[in-house]
Amino acid sequence: MAPSFIVIAEKPSQARMYSKHIGTSFGQVFAARGHLFELLDPEKLNPEWAQWSAALLRPAKGWYPSELKDEADIRKRYKDIKEGAKRATRIYLATDPDREGEGIAQDILNQLKNDINFSGEVVRVLPLGEDAKSVRSAFENARPIEEFKQLYNAYKARAQSDHIFNLSLTRAATTLLSSGGVVSIGRVVTPTLGIVCSREVAITEFKPVDYFVPAVTVEGEAGRTALRMPSGEDDRILDRSNAEVLAAAASGYSGLISVTTKGKSQKPPRLFSMSTLQVEASRRWKWGANKVADVLQALYSNYQVTTYPRSSEVSLPEAEIENVPQMMEGIQGIFGPVGYDPVIRKVKGYFSDKDLKGASHFAVVPNINTVDKWKSCYERMSGDEKKLFELIARRYLAAMGPDREYDSTTLSITINEATFRASGSVETKPGWKEAWGAAASSSSDDDGEEEGALPPFKDRDPVRVVETVVEDKKTTPPKRLAEGTLIELMIQSWKLVDDEVEAQRLKEAKGIGTEATRNGIVQNLLNRGFIKTEGGKLFATDTGLKLYRVLQQNAPNLLDVAQTARMEMLLDQVQKGEVRATDTVEQIIGQAETAIEGIKRAAANGPQLNMQAARRPTANMLKAARAKAKRQGKKLPKGVSASFQACSEYLGPMPKANADGSYPPSEGQVAFANKIAAAADTEVPEQALQNRDVMKSWIDANKNVLPKKGGGGTGKPSPKQISFAQKIAKKKGLTVPAECLAEMGKISKWIDANK
């Protein structure tokens, strides 16, 4: 039998992209739709768990098995893949190159081994770009599936531990602490709530303290400048009279000024991961995490000008060094030249095979394979797409630049053991900062030193005090978090750990959550009503603070960022093959047991939360509500967009299931289907009017009859189109072709060509 290959893509859009670039060169392309398989619900494993309680939902033996999702479209997709695999001698697993993509692919593979005893060759494709060259290179360099055993183990360990941890704690908290609605508890989402709530408490409970800073103005041949006494947290002067005494003692002083100048250098900022890019965009433009993810996905999918977006890495493989000249030329061709040759650094954040050990993707940078198209693509981009692409491109340019050099200078005088000083820095060589051109450098690029030149005093120049003053100051509360700064703290969770030894150890971790989940976690907290946004800043709600205080007193391990970061380190170690997946899951389950006992203690005070009142409507609910209002020709009623309960009441009761367990289509689906049917001069099948999944399949198969932006569609042309075409034909002595009178897309093209 001749060899037969198949390709398994993660989603339909990816499958279409593969088909466009490689056709069937590597076999027929099949599309999954994300995860086709899911872990069993607890009650399917143990009927006693159907009733929610504070039980630890841990299987008596082994782990939770998985099953095919019960959706018509997913069942059909798996059936098609299975039929293709029956004839295949090799399978190309070509899902996204990350842990989730690995899970999607190997879950399908494992089921194929069970169902059809597949024993052919399996290789893993790692598509780091969606352009033709990246795709073909990924397929030609596909790697044996055995190399990804540990990555799949890490995926399974995360999935199993989160399933047990999150479901067990959510059920326990809902059962014991809620008077209405679900209390969502998660291994990552709850400590993230803790970050926001602890900041909220620090702000609301903050009491300003007055303090006083003695300052003098000195004058000499080199000029005049102000010097102040240091006012750090430990040496503030809280009594104004003490400050006045120190200032008065300096009045009329003449003496020598001390000048110390040190030459310093600053390395360029590291390349971007998705999360650090979200942080930077939040700082610069106050963008939310979801917006960054969406715009970045467009750069990757629509233009193919950036590498794989959901990357947690900040380094490039050392093999990419050879592309540096072409990359720099391409970037400078759009944004202008820099005055330096590239500097190659083989360390984390630049080029490092060591840092990328076990990784299946790398930092987010411009895609070298489409360098000849960058400029034309850039010209077609929207304003937001241009901003984000420029930021990514300039960051790469900066990362290849020489160190920035500057002089850091301190001026000081000492009077009666009281020291007055001023500091400043003067840039001597901009180095990598030239990469930003006219674009402002971000705060994350700064070195934290006060910029600005001081008068050119020399050490031991004579000066005299010409003015003294006491400056009145107040301590200020901590800054309120934005989405970007929250994600930054999720990444740099070690900053929230008091124990210095523990903090140092956690610096090696990648924080809590992953690139693919962090913005979703923030959105989850918003949707549940635990936090809210105002003016781009995050606030903890009353509900969020109530849960925070209950957990703080009774189950503090759920809020412990360090504990969660340690769990993430364990999962990373599974991926590297340094620890066993089973041991990691056991440790995480142990933390869940401890937390359940704490929630049981908290229940002694009775239900303390009403989640139904706090929860916000989901994105799909809001979409359905807006569609309903549009159909009715009315505005969305007040409160519907902010309250889950109000939105539910506006949408009305959920449709009742059919006898076979399926659901009827929504009003919107029926309205859209009728629009398609009218354009195609046909009727919507009766079966589609009864079954939501059948309706979706019918719509997907027939929606191309509707006119598209810029023309197109295979349905019959409208009377207006026919009339307009005939008018053109009469004026120009032409005849409208018969095929154009029968098809909307063809008559549109004929009109465009002849008008």
ABEGO torsion letter per residue (X at the ends): XBBBBBBBBABAAAAAAAAAAAEAAAEBBBBBBEBABBBBBAAAABAAAABBBABBBBBABEBBBBBBBBBAAAAAAAAAAAAAAAABABBBBABBBBAAAAAAAAAAAAAAAAAAGBABBBBBBBBABABAAAAAAAAAABBBAAAAAAAAAAAAAAAAAAAAAAAAAAAAAAAAABAEEBBBBBAAAAAAAAAAAAAAAAAAABBBBBBBBBBBBBBBAAEBBBBBBBBBAAABBABAAAAAAAAAAABGBBBBBBBBBBBBBBBBBBBBBAAAAAAAAAAAAGBBAAAAAAAAAAAAAAAGABBBABBABABBBAAAAAAAAAAAAAAAAAAEBBABBBBBBBBBGBBBAAAABGBABBBBBBBAAAAAAAAAAAAABBAAAAAAAAAAAAAAAAAABBBBBBBBBBBBBBBGGBBBBBBBBBBABAEAAAAAEABBBBAAABAGBBBEBBBBBBBGBBBBBABBBBBBBBBBBBBBBBAAAAAAAAABAAAABABAAAAAAAAABAEBEBAAAAAAAAAAAAAAGABBBBGGBBBBBAAAAAAAAAAAAABAAAABAAAAAAAAAAAAAAAAGABBAAAAAAAAAAAAAAAAAAAAAAAAAEBABBAAAABBBBAAAAAAAAAAAAAAGBBBBBGAAABAAAAAAAAEBBBBBBAAGBBBBBAAAAAAAAAAAAAAGBBBBAAAAABAAAAAAAAAAAAAABBBBGEEEABBBBAAAAAAAAAAAAAAGBBBBAAAAABAAAAAAAAAAAX
